[in-house]
Amino acid sequence: MRIVAFDFDGTLSDSEMTVLLGEREGVAGEMADITERAMNDEISYAESLRKRAGLLTDLEEDLAEEAYGEVRLRPGAARVIERLRERGHYVAILTGGFERGVRRALEHEGVEVDEIVSNRLPVSGGRLTGEVEGSLIEGTKDEQLERLADEQDVPLSETVAVGDGANDLPMLEVAGLAVGYQPKPAVAPACDLVVESMTELADRFEDEGILVPDVRNER
């Protein structure tokens, strides 16, 4: 068994949750600018997350739920997750994004993972407070990957991390296999492999012996 840890926004999903939320509050452009600066390692992820959450102060909870409901997995992502779990691997999502959006996207595809580590946007009186809570604000993804490896009794050398942005660098640097999914320029040098699609990711996992060929998709 291996642990395979995925980032979510920009990796498993091409939906940017904070932008979808920002559209409801008329601040999507500001959200996108802050996100891009963080992914390129121009500002800290914690700072960027707090800035984005603050822009959502007083957003109605119902509108937030609408935004979460629009989050989708990339084409082919659900099948990659299914195949990894069928193979007996422990699949985790480690994201600075928000649990509600991740769960809605997984439910839409009818797929499950073994663990989600994420953040939350608290609600009070039916509106977002503008705060953010969770273990991946100041905490880092390498700490979570190391925790999972310890709990599952899997050596770090048998872990896989898949991500695209600067906040993924810590887990990419400690994982046994670091995979960049359309990685940002600051991230690519830390990656053992770089892929551009879920189909390519599955192929590379087959090359690495992490997956066996998918008889459902024989060429």
Protein Blocks (a to p, Z undefined) as FASTA:
>chain_A
ZZddddfehplpccdfklmmmmmnopmmmmmmmmmmmmnopacfklmmmmmmmmmgoiaf
klmmmmmmmpccdehklmmmmmmmmnopacddddfbdfklmmmmmmmnopacfbdcdddd
ddeehiaehiacdjklmpcfklmmmmmmmmnopafklcccddfbfklmmmmmmpmbdcde
hiafklmmmpfbdcfbfklmmmmmmmnomaccdfklcZZ
